[in-house]
Amino acid sequence: MLKKLLTISLLSGVGISCADAQTSTDGQTNPGATRISIASHSVRFSDIPAFAALYRGAAVPVMANLVEDGMITGYGVWMHNMGGKYNLRWHLAGMEGTNFEQAWTEVITGIDAVDPEGLEAFNRSVLAHKDEIWNLGARNLESPADASYVYENLFKVNRADLPRWNELWGEVLPALDGAISDGLMRGYVVEEHNTGGEFNWNLVVFFDDWDTIDDAQVVFFENIPLDHEIWTMAIAHKDEVWAQIPDMN
């Protein structure tokens, strides 16, 4: 978890532009937001500029209308930096009663009405895809759309151990609150499995600066050394790092 980053992906050297208000919203910080639907896609990196244009030009206006209508609380997209199979992480945030199937249908229908050729090209570019829904838990986060990096700490924990697992993490999260106050991270969100995927618990940490990731690692392992009870419960684990999609105009 938050292990030392030994290599830098081919994309980390690209100038990263912060997502502006037109490309992402802070749906996860909305107190009413309780769920997030994530559509992960694998495409050729050469197809990402076309997707970015389709997303900003056709998808964002549709999703903004869905927020205004109250169907979702927010939306956003991140691009692969390190780890994992997929290189696009597109999400809609919502509430307990949000019908994500309907929301995604509205998004795709809206894109098709504006740019059917662009949508067809994107669909043809997709090499692999998966859908997941996560329940949003503990969080301390403001303006996630302004972060430069998203670090996902994905765990698989036996369901019988989850109550104790969450109890132990409840003792650790104040240390993360301190790391936020010290400027080491922008914030965090705990996500718990609802539907889909291999993992069932996810600590999502938002960073403004690549260089503070290692400093945050020190805080983690000061509070969760390898002989901590938490590490006896993790059956499987994976790290994924996401970044802003560069401005390719």
Secondary structure, 3 states (H helix, E strand, C coil): CCCCCCCCCCCCCCCCCCCCCCCCCCHHHCCCCCEEEEEEEECCHHHHHHHHHHHHHHHHHHHHHHHHHCCCCEEEEEEEEECCCCCEEEEEEECCCCCHHHHHHHHHHHHHHHCHHHHHHHHHHCCEEEEEEEEEEEEECCCHHHCCEEEEEEEEECHHHHHHHHHHHHHHHHHHHHHHHCCCCCEEEEEEEEECCCCCEEEEEEECCCCHHHHHHHHHHHHCCCCCHHHHCEEEEEEEEEECCCCCC
